[in-house]
Amino acid sequence: MLPKGQLNTFKTKLGRNNAGMQTSVMNEPDIHVKPFEAIPSPKGFPILQNLPQILSKNAMKNQLKFYKKHHKELGDIFKINIPGKGNSIVHIFKTEDARTLFAKDGPQPFQPGFERIGEIRKHALKKHFKTPGLFAQGEEWRQFRSAVQQDMMRPKSAVFYVEELNRTTDEFCEAIQTAVDSNGDTVDLNYILQKFTLEAAGLMFISTKFGVFQGNAEAEKLMAAVSVLISQILHMFLIPPWLLKWTSNYRQFVESMETIAVIIGKNIQESIKRDEKDGSLEGTLLAKLISRCGKDSPIPTVMAIDSVAAGIDTTAHTATFLLYHLATNPEKQLGKMET
């Protein structure tokens, strides 16, 4: 997805897409650049344009079907028009176009839609967020990422948690075995995977074992808040800014993010107090971030919030698809590769 402003850098040479319309590969000298207005879009409504269509129940329930339909009708590049200047969203489908686009990001890429969440953190949630974290833009985003990526991207940081994660995996397997119906089929697999990912994220970013599989009430509250947050995040991107604050979607988003921030902040402070007594944070990712950023820095806490908020549902859904494909292709479970 691209906002109109970013599309100005999307220089193209003419081609033909699967709908017979002119489309692009990118950024070559002395080529004709088509105007933004030439990008096709679904037929919309007066004033509201395509907003009712993308917020309709059918589109929100099955976005894949919604976008496949328009891809087939409009081609490899089309835009969704949303009321307000600069709010149109451009969708690209060719992998080579996406590759070229990301290659042009530079050290400070603009993250479409994220600026709204950054503004919510700066204003409605400023009590809990001294920095927007990875939802910042420009230099502020670059500084935050530079502060966390070195410790987070090291394989050694993950290896430190192998033993604890193995124990958590055993708990996950036990939960799977008990959550089967009379036919021996697994029930609520995705929900059990959400529990696993929350426990794993808590271990790595908060140095806390929530006891999710033991029915910890705080963990259940955190999982519920993350689910609400994820269900509303698309609305933060799509609803025009002038309307957003007046919607129930906005209120639910703010309330759920505040719940997440409070629970994680409390647990991080408890981990730090524990460390003062027994040195239990030695070697942990949390200790490394505190050492690098300073004990009064908000960065370790905000990074933990983002990791939990963005990691529980997304990782669980990805793992669910992975396990489904393994289950329906049993020969792949044996590691046999086609030649």
C-alpha positions in Angstrom: 0.0 0.0 0.0 1.3 3.5 -0.9 0.0 6.9 -0.1 -0.1 9.4 -2.9 2.9 11.3 -1.7 5.2 8.3 -1.7 3.9 7.3 -5.1 5.7 10.3 -6.6 8.9 8.3 -6.3 7.3 5.4 -8.0 8.7 6.1 -11.5 7.5 3.7 -14.1 7.9 2.4 -17.6 4.9 1.3 -19.5 3.8 -2.4 -19.8 0.6 -4.4 -19.8 -1.0 -6.1 -16.9 -3.4 -9.0 -16.8 -6.4 -6.7 -17.3 -4.9 -5.2 -20.5 -4.1 -1.9 -18.8 -0.8 -0.1 -18.8 1.3 -0.8 -15.8 4.9 -0.6 -14.7 8.3 -1.9 -13.8 10.4 1.0 -12.4 12.7 4.0 -12.3 14.3 4.1 -15.7 15.6 7.4 -17.3 13.7 9.2 -20.1 10.5 7.3 -19.7 6.9 8.5 -19.6 5.5 8.7 -16.1 1.7 8.4 -15.9 -0.1 10.8 -13.6 -1.5 9.6 -10.3 -5.0 10.2 -11.5 -4.5 7.5 -14.2 -4.2 4.7 -11.7 -7.5 2.8 -11.9 -9.8 2.4 -8.9 -13.1 0.8 -8.1 -16.2 2.9 -8.8 -17.0 4.7 -5.5 -19.6 6.9 -4.0 -20.0 10.7 -3.9 -17.9 12.3 -1.1 -17.3 8.9 0.6 -15.6 7.4 -2.4 -14.4 3.8 -1.7 -14.7 4.1 2.1 -18.0 2.2 2.4 -16.7 -0.6 0.3 -13.5 -1.3 2.3 -15.3 -0.9 5.6 -18.2 -3.2 4.6 -18.8 -6.4 6.6 -17.9 -8.6 3.6 -14.6 -6.7 2.9 -13.5 -6.7 6.5 -14.4 -10.4 6.9 -12.7 -11.6 3.8 -10.1 -9.1 2.6 -8.4 -11.7 0.4 -11.6 -12.1 -1.7 -12.1 -8.3 -1.8 -8.7 -7.5 -3.2 -8.5 -10.5 -5.5 -11.7 -9.3 -7.1 -10.3 -5.8 -7.7 -7.0 -7.2 -8.8 -8.7 -9.2 -11.5 -10.8 -6.3 -12.6 -8.3 -3.4 -12.4 -4.9 -5.1 -12.8 -1.6 -5.2 -11.0 -1.7 -1.5 -9.8 -4.9 0.1 -8.5 -5.9 2.6 -5.8 -8.5 2.8 -3.2 -9.8 6.3 -2.8 -10.6 7.5 0.8 -12.0 11.0 1.6 -9.4 13.6 2.3 -6.4 14.9 0.5 -3.5 12.4 0.2 -5.5 9.5 1.7 -5.7 7.3 -1.4 -4.0 3.9 -1.0 -2.2 2.4 -3.9 -1.9 -1.4 -4.1 0.7 -3.2 -6.1 0.8 -6.9 -6.9 3.9 -7.6 -9.0 6.8 -8.8 -6.9 9.4 -6.9 -9.0 7.5 -3.7 -8.3 7.4 -4.4 -4.6 11.1 -5.2 -4.6 12.0 -2.0 -6.4 9.8 0.0 -4.1 11.3 -1.3 -0.9 14.8 -0.8 -2.4 14.0 2.9 -2.6 12.9 3.2 1.0 16.2 4.6 2.2 17.3 4.8 5.9 14.1 6.5 7.0 11.1 4.9 5.2 7.7 6.3 5.5 5.3 3.8 7.0 1.8 4.5 5.7 -0.9 4.5 8.4 1.6 4.1 11.2 1.8 7.9 11.7 -1.8 7.7 13.1 -0.9 5.2 15.7 2.2 7.3 16.5 -0.1 10.3 17.1 -2.4 8.3 19.3 0.6 7.4 21.5 1.9 11.0 21.6 -1.4 12.4 22.7 -4.2 10.0 23.9 -1.6 7.6 25.4 1.3 10.0 26.3 1.2 8.9 29.9 2.4 5.4 28.8 4.5 6.3 25.8 7.4 8.7 26.0 8.2 7.6 22.5 6.0 6.2 19.7 8.5 3.4 19.2 8.4 1.6 15.9 5.3 3.6 15.0 7.4 6.8 14.7 8.5 8.2 11.4 11.6 9.6 9.9 14.6 10.3 12.2 12.7 9.4 15.3 12.0 5.9 13.9 15.6 5.5 12.8 17.0 6.3 16.2 14.6 3.9 17.9 15.3 1.1 15.5 19.1 1.7 15.9 18.8 1.4 19.6 17.1 -2.0 19.6 18.1 -3.9 16.5 21.7 -4.8 17.4 20.7 -6.8 20.5 17.4 -8.1 19.0 18.9 -9.4 15.8 21.8 -11.4 17.3 21.3 -15.2 17.2 22.9 -15.3 20.6 20.0 -13.4 22.1 17.6 -16.1 21.0 19.8 -19.0 22.0 19.8 -17.6 25.6 16.1 -18.6 25.9 16.2 -22.1 24.3 15.8 -24.0 27.6 12.9 -21.9 28.8 11.2 -22.0 25.4 11.6 -25.8 25.3 9.7 -26.0 28.6 7.0 -23.7 27.3 6.8 -25.9 24.1 6.2 -28.9 26.3 3.3 -27.0 28.0 2.0 -26.2 24.6 2.1 -29.8 23.5 0.3 -30.9 26.7 -2.4 -28.3 26.1 -2.9 -29.6 22.5 -3.3 -33.1 23.8 -6.0 -32.1 26.3 -7.9 -29.9 23.8 -9.2 -32.6 21.5 -12.7 -33.6 20.7 -14.2 -37.1 20.6 -12.8 -37.6 17.2 -9.3 -36.8 18.3 -9.3 -33.5 16.4 -7.6 -30.5 17.9 -9.9 -27.8 19.2 -9.0 -24.1 19.4 -5.5 -24.6 18.0 -5.1 -20.9 17.1 -6.0 -19.9 20.7 -3.6 -22.3 22.2 -0.9 -21.0 19.9 -1.7 -17.4 21.1 -1.0 -18.6 24.6 2.3 -20.1 23.5 3.4 -16.9 21.7 2.4 -14.7 24.7 4.4 -16.9 27.0 7.4 -16.8 24.6 7.2 -13.1 24.2 7.0 -12.6 27.9 10.1 -14.7 28.5 12.2 -12.9 25.9 11.1 -9.2 26.2 9.9 -8.9 29.8 11.8 -11.7 31.5 8.5 -12.9 32.9 6.8 -16.2 32.8 3.1 -15.3 32.8 1.9 -18.8 33.5 -0.5 -18.7 30.6 -1.1 -22.4 30.4 -1.9 -22.4 34.1 -4.8 -20.0 33.6 -3.2 -16.7 34.8 -5.9 -14.1 34.8 -3.6 -11.2 33.9 -2.3 -13.2 30.9 -5.9 -13.8 29.8 -6.6 -10.1 30.1 -3.5 -9.3 28.1 -4.5 -11.7 25.3 -8.0 -10.3 25.1 -6.6 -6.7 24.8 -4.2 -7.8 22.0 -7.1 -9.4 20.1 -9.1 -6.2 20.3 -6.1 -4.1 19.3 -5.5 -6.3 16.2 -9.2 -6.3 15.2 -9.2 -2.5 15.2 -5.8 -1.6 13.7 -7.0 -1.7 10.1 -9.6 0.9 11.0 -6.8 3.2 12.2 -5.3 3.0 8.7 -8.5 3.4 6.8 -10.9 5.8 8.6 -10.2 9.4 7.8 -8.4 11.3 10.6 -11.1 13.8 11.0 -13.6 11.1 11.7 -11.5 8.6 13.6 -11.7 10.1 17.1 -15.5 9.9 17.0 -15.7 6.2 16.3 -16.0 3.2 18.7 -13.1 1.7 16.8 -10.8 4.5 18.1 -12.0 4.1 21.7 -11.5 0.3 21.6 -8.0 0.7 20.1 -6.9 3.2 22.7 -8.4 1.3 25.6 -6.8 -2.0 24.5 -3.4 -0.4 24.0 -3.5 1.2 27.4 -4.3 -2.2 29.0 -1.3 -3.7 27.2 1.0 -0.9 28.2 -0.1 -1.0 31.9 0.3 -4.8 32.2 3.6 -5.0 30.5 5.0 -1.9 32.2 4.1 -3.4 35.6 5.7 -6.7 34.8 8.9 -5.0 33.6 9.2 -3.1 36.8 8.7 -6.3 38.8 11.5 -8.0 36.7 13.8 -5.1 37.4 13.1 -5.2 41.2 13.7 -8.9 41.2 17.0 -8.4 39.5 18.1 -6.0 42.2 17.8 -8.9 44.6 19.0 -11.9 42.7 20.6 -10.7 39.4 18.0 -12.7 37.5 18.2 -10.4 34.4 21.8 -11.1 33.7 22.2 -12.1 30.0 18.6 -11.3 29.1 17.5 -9.1 26.2 15.8 -6.8 28.7 19.0 -6.2 30.6 20.9 -5.6 27.3 18.4 -3.0 26.2 18.4 -1.3 29.6 22.2 -1.2 29.5 22.3 0.2 26.0 19.5 2.7 26.3 19.8 3.7 30.0 17.8 2.7 33.1 15.4 5.6 32.6 14.9 5.1 28.9 11.3 4.2 27.8 12.7 2.2 24.9 12.9 -1.3 26.5 9.3 -1.0 27.8 7.9 0.3 24.5 9.8 -2.4 22.6 8.3 -5.1 24.8 4.8 -3.6 24.3 5.3 -3.6 20.5 6.7 -7.1 20.5 3.7 -8.5 22.5 1.1 -6.5 20.7 2.4 -7.3 17.2 3.6 -10.8 18.0 0.8 -12.8 19.6 -1.9 -12.9 17.0 0.4 -12.6 14.0 2.8 -15.4 15.1 -0.1 -17.6 16.1 -1.9 -17.2 12.8 1.3 -17.9 10.9 2.0 -21.0 12.9 -1.6 -22.2 12.4 -1.2 -22.0 8.7 2.2 -23.8 8.9 0.8 -26.6 11.0 -2.2 -26.9 8.7 0.0 -27.3 5.6 2.2 -29.8 7.4 -0.9 -31.8 8.5 -2.3 -31.9 4.9 1.1 -32.8 3.5 2.4 -35.6 5.8 5.2 -36.5 3.5 6.8 -33.2 4.2 6.9 -34.0 8.0 9.4 -36.7 7.2 11.7 -34.2 5.6 11.5 -35.8 2.2 12.2 -33.3 -0.6 10.9 -33.6 -4.2 13.7 -34.0 -6.7 
